[in-house]
Amino acid sequence: MTTETNKRGAIGMFDSGVGGMSVFEEVTALMPNESVVYFADTAHCPYGGRSDREVVGFCEEVSHFLTGLGCKLIVVACNTATAVAIDGLRQRFVGVPFVGMEPAVKPAVKESRSGVIGVLATTGTFRGRLFRETLARHAGSVRVIEADGAGLVELVEAGKGDSPEADALLRERLAPLLAAGIDSLVLGCTHYPFLSAAIRRVAGESVTLISTGKAVARRVQQLLLERGLAAEADTVATHWFYASAPSPVLEARAGATVRRGGEGREERGEGERKRPKGAALI
C-alpha cells in the first residue's frame, strides 16, 4: 500500500460503547479533514468488569476488522482496553500505529493546589500496569485517591449521563474523594466526560476535571505527520459508525456528525477481514 493510499485511509477508533465518542469529538475537531471509522463493541459493554483474556479477544477482533478496512492508525479509545490489550495489539499488527488512553495523572498533579487528587476509573484500568507506572512517574508527593466508577458506564450507555440517577451514583462514588479534599479529578474512562455536568453538580466548581481526549488527538496528529499519513488539507472527511449491538445513544451522537458514510467503506474491506459477529453500520 502506497503512502498516498495510506493518506486517504481513515483513522480507526474503537471503544466498548459510546464513550470513545468523547475522543472522536476531540480528534475530528483538531483534524477536520481526517475520516474516522468508529466501532462501538456494545455487545460486550462495559469492558471494565471483564477478564483480561476476554478484553484482549474483543480488541483483537475489532482491530482485525479496522485494519481490513484499510485504517492507517487505530485509536484504542477505551482506558480498560488500553491497559489490558494495547501492548499485544502493537505486537500483532506490526506497521499499524496504535494510540491509547493514558490516565491524565501528570496534568492533574500539575493543576493541584491541595496536593490531593482523585482518579475515577474502572477496575480494569486500576489493575493495569499502565496506571501503576503512570502513578510512579508522575504522582510524586501528591496523594492520589482512587474511586471505582462501577455503574457509571451503564448510565452513559443508557443516555442517562446527565440525570438524577447519575447524580445519586456519583455522590456515592465521589464521597471519599471529596472528603479527602481533592481539587483535581482525573476522568479515567472515556465515558466519563459525558458525566461532566453531573460531576459538576456533585463536586462543585472548585474541582478541576481532567480528561485525556485533547492529548490523544494531539498524539494522533503528531504520528500522522511524522509518518506521512496525514490527509491532504483539502480532503473532505467522511465518518463511518459500527456497533456490535443496537445503540440508540450512539446512533443519536453519530447522527449529529457532518458527513456519514454508507456501505462503500464496508464493501472495500470486507474481503480482507470479516466484521465481528452482530456488527452493523449505523
Long-range contacts (C-beta under 8 A, 24 or more apart in sequence): 1-70, 3-228, 3-229, 5-70, 6-72, 6-228, 6-229, 7-72, 7-228, 7-229, 7-230, 7-231, 7-232, 8-231, 8-235, 9-35, 9-70, 9-71, 9-72, 9-229, 10-34, 10-35, 10-36, 10-37, 10-69, 10-70, 10-71, 10-72, 10-240, 10-265, 11-35, 11-36, 11-37, 11-71, 11-72, 11-73, 11-74, 11-75, 11-220, 12-36, 12-37, 12-39, 12-63, 12-66, 12-67, 12-69, 12-71, 12-73, 12-74, 12-75, 13-37, 13-38, 13-39, 13-74, 13-75, 13-77, 14-38, 14-39, 14-40, 14-41, 14-59, 14-62, 14-63, 14-66, 14-74, 14-75, 14-76, 14-77, 14-78, 14-81, 15-39, 15-40, 15-41, 15-77, 15-78, 15-81, 15-190, 16-40, 16-41, 16-42, 16-44, 16-45, 16-46, 16-47, 16-48, 16-58, 16-78, 16-80, 16-81, 16-153, 17-41, 17-42, 17-45, 17-46, 17-153, 17-156, 17-157, 17-191, 17-247, 17-250, 18-42, 18-156, 18-157, 18-191, 18-194, 18-247, 18-249, 18-250, 18-253, 19-77, 19-78, 19-153, 19-156, 19-189, 19-190, 19-191, 19-192, 19-194, 20-75, 20-77, 20-78, 20-190, 21-194, 21-250, 21-253, 21-254, 22-77, 22-190, 22-191, 22-193, 22-194, 22-211, 22-213, 23-75, 23-77, 23-101, 23-190, 23-213, 23-216, 23-217, 24-77, 24-239, 25-213, 26-213, 26-214, 26-216, 26-217, 27-75, 27-213, 27-216, 27-217, 27-220, 28-237, 28-239, 28-257, 29-217, 30-214, 30-217, 30-218, 30-220, 30-221, 31-217, 31-220, 31-221, 31-224, 31-230, 31-231, 32-237, 33-231, 33-232, 33-233, 33-234, 33-235, 33-236, 33-237, 34-224, 34-230, 34-231, 34-235, 34-237, 35-231, 35-235, 35-237, 35-238, 35-239, 35-240, 35-261, 36-237, 36-239, 36-240, 37-66, 37-69, 37-71, 37-239, 37-240, 37-242, 37-265, 38-239, 38-240, 38-241, 38-242, 38-254, 39-65, 39-66, 39-242, 39-243, 39-244, 39-279, 40-241, 40-242, 40-243, 40-244, 40-247, 40-250, 41-243, 41-244, 41-276, 42-157, 42-243, 42-244, 42-245, 42-246, 42-247, 42-250, 43-244, 43-245, 43-277, 43-278, 44-244, 45-153, 45-157, 46-80, 46-122, 46-153, 46-154, 46-157, 47-78, 47-80, 47-81, 47-84, 47-122, 47-124, 48-80, 48-122, 48-123, 48-124, 48-125, 48-149, 48-150, 48-153, 48-189, 49-122, 49-123, 49-124, 49-150, 50-124, 52-84, 52-124, 55-80, 55-81, 55-84, 55-85, 55-124, 56-84, 56-85, 56-88, 59-84, 59-85, 59-88, 59-89, 60-85, 60-88, 60-89, 60-92, 61-276, 62-276, 63-89, 63-92, 63-93, 63-96, 64-273, 65-242, 65-269, 65-273, 65-274, 65-275, 65-276, 65-279, 67-93, 67-96, 67-272, 67-273, 68-269, 68-270, 68-272, 68-273, 68-274, 69-265, 69-266, 69-268, 69-269, 69-272, 69-273, 70-268, 70-269, 71-96, 72-96, 72-97, 72-224, 72-229, 73-97, 73-98, 73-99, 73-220, 73-223, 73-224, 73-229, 74-98, 74-99, 75-99, 75-100, 75-216, 75-220, 76-100, 76-101, 77-101, 77-190, 77-216, 78-189, 78-190, 79-103, 79-121, 79-122, 79-124, 79-125, 79-188, 79-189, 79-190, 80-122, 80-124, 80-125, 80-128, 80-189, 82-128, 82-130, 83-124, 83-125, 83-127, 83-128, 83-129, 83-130, 83-131, 84-124, 84-128, 97-223, 97-227, 99-216, 99-219, 99-220, 99-223, 100-130, 101-190, 101-212, 101-216, 102-130, 102-134, 102-212, 102-215, 103-130, 103-131, 103-134, 103-186, 103-188, 103-212, 104-186, 104-187, 104-188, 104-210, 104-211, 104-212, 104-215, 105-134, 105-135, 105-138, 105-139, 105-144, 105-186, 106-134, 106-137, 106-138, 107-210, 107-215, 108-184, 108-185, 108-186, 108-208, 108-210, 109-138, 109-139, 109-140, 109-142, 109-184, 111-183, 111-184, 111-208, 111-210, 112-142, 112-183, 112-184, 113-183, 114-181, 114-182, 114-183, 115-141, 115-142, 115-143, 116-142, 116-143, 116-145, 116-180, 116-181, 116-182, 116-183, 117-142, 117-143, 117-144, 117-145, 117-182, 117-183, 117-184, 117-185, 117-186, 118-144, 118-145, 118-146, 118-147, 118-174, 118-177, 118-180, 118-182, 118-184, 118-185, 118-186, 118-207, 119-144, 119-145, 119-146, 119-147, 119-185, 119-186, 119-188, 120-147, 120-149, 120-152, 120-173, 120-174, 120-177, 120-185, 120-186, 120-187, 120-188, 120-189, 120-192, 121-146, 121-147, 121-148, 121-149, 121-186, 121-188, 121-189, 122-148, 122-149, 122-150, 122-153, 122-188, 122-189, 123-148, 123-150, 125-188, 125-189, 131-188, 143-180, 145-176, 145-177, 145-180, 145-182, 147-173, 147-174, 147-176, 147-177, 148-173, 149-173, 149-188, 149-189, 149-192, 152-189, 152-191, 152-192, 152-195, 153-189, 153-191, 155-195, 156-191, 156-192, 156-194, 156-195, 156-249, 157-191, 157-247, 157-249, 158-249, 159-248, 159-249, 159-252, 161-191, 161-194, 161-195, 161-197, 161-198, 162-194, 162-195, 162-197, 162-198, 163-198, 166-195, 166-198, 167-198, 167-201, 167-202, 170-195, 170-198, 170-199, 170-202, 170-203, 171-202, 174-199, 174-202, 174-203, 178-202, 178-203, 178-207, 182-207, 183-207, 183-208, 184-208, 184-210, 185-209, 185-210, 186-210, 186-211, 187-211, 240-265, 240-266, 240-281, 241-281, 241-282, 242-275, 242-279, 242-280, 242-281, 242-282, 243-279, 243-280, 243-282, 244-276, 244-277, 244-278, 244-279, 244-280, 245-278, 247-282, 250-282, 251-282, 254-282
